[in-house]
Structure formats: structure tokens, C-alpha cells
């Protein structure tokens, strides 16, 4: 028997007999109905979500992640604490920094979270945004989106062991042997990969608990700093061109014209607010995604903004060390001046936990993202293997870990521009796919839908799109990151060309059933 899968068939989807290919892809692959203009037949006003419409009770045991688990994962995927946010103030001064800190959640964080919530609940599959772009533009661009995101993610993960070691050496002295330093970073990377092999629920609950542990010392820093503050006027400062320091590097005076490092400011804001879209990649593991995703993402955006705003404000009004001297990891010195070695050591410990949490959360997202790609036949098949006992994507974890162990030998400054650019590439593609799916699949079920018509949505996404374009273009003003971005992008284009991805192969898998 043959039956065409029509969106108008309603509950009949679940009663159709499936081919072996469809059996293999059920609950995993999401594909769109193809418009007549693209495929020569079909109704462009309707979409086909294979994974959503053919879900069975069998997948129920996989959906273990609830609101607080996703909040914990999102917290560490996006920020993991205020460490790394110091440049938001020192790049342009407290006045500019706080204005952008107040605006950024509304002009970037919340719009991206809304897009993520709608598409994650519409296509609640592992693979997330790869599946969205696959539906909107076909497998070639679906692969590019997933590939850029995965490379960006593993680069991020290579940064966290380096940050942990840098924080340690800033406080306790340098490690004189480069070889020893590499193996320390590698040991951290391997050890922190283990939770991702031991179970989804462990990671989700662990992130929720760890986020509270990380926030406590910075809450103490905020209260202690405000109580001891004696430089409230510093909140209105703007960075100037002529800054004088003494022989110890302490601030003396500032004068001259306004001198804001816009590139550093915007890249730092982006890096510190970026990551919410990654919550989509484990959509197949989320319980009741239609309600869980919107709640978790909104809580996360507000929590992240508060995480940066409160300690940076306290550190500014206390203003020792002076805000012009702040750089990556300065919170340990700020804590030393506010509360002595007790608070400083507590912040250092929280920083290690923060880096650990960010690493675990990022690797969790990377692994499920490439697992979803493999399940969509966009990545090698061995990457979709799951551990029989823990149901974790162990091969995807190992593949990500291998790349991380190569990248940890590079300097932070050499790769941060590259990861931001690749992240901007795939998020721009996601925003375009979001609008495209509103046109091509207007009648598909959306458990959570961003309010507004197409014109309103396009207007709301103009500022996030402009920021992403700025981030993507800015990398090409630095030689080494530009070369790396071009090389990585070309590799992805050539691989997709070699694989000869076509819409037809996905249509063949999903438009008919046989018995």
C-alpha cells in the first residue's frame, strides 16, 4: 500500500505504515513540505514535520529535561557568571557599558529567545536549528548552519580550560612549562567531558545546582561592594583618550576626547549574551516543550542580564581597582579589594565552577547538535550512536573532544573572533529561516508563536540582524581570525558539495510509505 503524507490528513499520520527509512528517521528528522515552485508539486502553504507528527510513546522516556534544568543549561551556555564581562565597562566606560547592558537583553537577547522558543516548540527534535534551516532552505544550508554552529561551539569549549588555567595563574603565579600547561588544560577538558557520558538528567540537574553555587559569591560581592562604595560618580564616566597610570599600573587621571572601543564592547556583549539558541539542539529530550521552552528561555535571559548588571555596578561604585584597568578575570582582583582573600578565593572557586559549567553545557549542546545532524544524514552515521545504558551521544562527545584537544593550545585572542563570526553566520541564517518558515509553512502547528505579522517580526529582528552582521564583518579586520574563518567556511562548502546534498533525497524519505 502507498499513501501520500498530506498535512490535511490530521491524525491519520500516526496510522500510516512506514518504510524502513521512515522507521529509522521517525522522531528524529523534520522536513518541510516542498513548494510547487521548488519541487514541481505540493502545497507551499503547508509543512510536514515528520519528527513531530509521527512521534510515538516510545520517545517519552527520553524527554527528561524540565524548566529548571534548561534554565541551568542556558545559564551556563550563555554566561555562567560575570567572569569575562569586565570589558563591557572598561571598553567604553561605566555609563556606556550600563546603557548597553540594559538595552542588550531587549534588542538582542529577548528577540533571539522568542525565535528559539517558537521554532523549538514547532520542531522539538534533537539537532534544533539545523532542522529549522533544513525545513526552510534544504539540506545544503541545513548542513552549513549545523557545521558553523558545531565548530563555533567546540572553539568556545577550547576557551574554558584556558580561562580556568589563566585565573589560577593570575592569582597563584604562572606555570613555567608550556608542555605542562597544555596537559593541565587537556586533563581539565577530558575530566569535564565525563558528565556528558553519564546521563542527560545528571547534566540538567547538575547545571541547575551549579548555577546557584556560582551566583552566591557574586551576590555577596554585590552587597559588600555597595555597602563599602565611595565613588558613586564613577557610574557616569566615559572612557577618554588620555589615561595616566603610575608605575604600578594604578589609575591616576583621565582626560581628552571620548575614546570608546566599539569593536571590543560589542564583541564582548555578544559573547556574553550569546548561546540561548543552543537550547534547541536537545529538543528531543525536553518534557512538554510547548510550555517548557518559553518559560525557561525568558527566565534565563533575565537571569543572565542580572548576573552581569549587579556585580559590575557594585564593582564600579567601589572602583578599586579602577574600571579603566579591568580585563578578562579582573573580578578576582576586585573581590580581593572589596572583601580580602576570603572573598577573592571564593570568587576564584566560583570561577572554576563557572568555567566547568560552561564547558559541560557547551559540550552537551555541541554533542546533541551533531547527533541531530547525523540523524538527519547531514553528518557521518557513527555520530548518532547512543550509549545503551545512559542514552547519551557518546561518539558525538568524543568527536567534539578531539577537536577541543587540538584547539586548547591556541591563545584566547586568536580564536574568540573566529567563534563570534561563525556564531553570527549561523544565527543570521536562523533568523532568515524563521521568517521563511512563516511564509512557507504558515499553517503548521506552533505551540508557542511569537506575536505579530511578518512586517512586525522583520522590524523586531532588524537590530539583532544588524548586530550579527557587524560581528560577522568585524572578524575580517584581523588577519589570523579572518584566515581561519575563510578556511573553515570553505571546508564546509566543499564537504557539502562533495556529499551532493539535495532536497530530492529528503523528499524521497518522507513523502511516501510502502508496505
WOCORMO-V491826 format. One line per field, one symbol per residue. phi: phi as a letter, one per 40 degrees, with the letter a starting at -180 (. if undefined). A space follows every 10 residues. Layout:
BEGIN
phi: ???
END
This chain:
BEGIN
phi: .baccbcccf ccdccccbcd ccdccdgbbb bccbccccbg agbccbbbbd cccbcbcdcd cccbcbdccc dcccdcccbg hcdhcdcdcc cbhdccccdc cccddccbcc dccccccccc ccbcbchfcd cccdccbgcc cccddccdcc cdcccdcccc cccccccccc cbhcccbdcc cccccccccc cccddccbhc cccccccccc cccccdcccc dcccccccca bcccdccbcb cbbbbcccgc cbaaagccbc ccccccccdc ccbchccccc cbdcbccfdc bccdccccdc ccccccdccc ccccccccfa ccdcccadgc ccccccccbg cdcccccccc cccccccccc cccdcdcccc dcccccgcad cccccbcccb gccccccccc cdcccccccc cdccbccccc ccccdccccc cccdcdcccc bccccbdbbc chcdcccccc cccdcccccd cccdcccbcc dccccccccc cccccccccf cbcdcccccb bbbbb
END
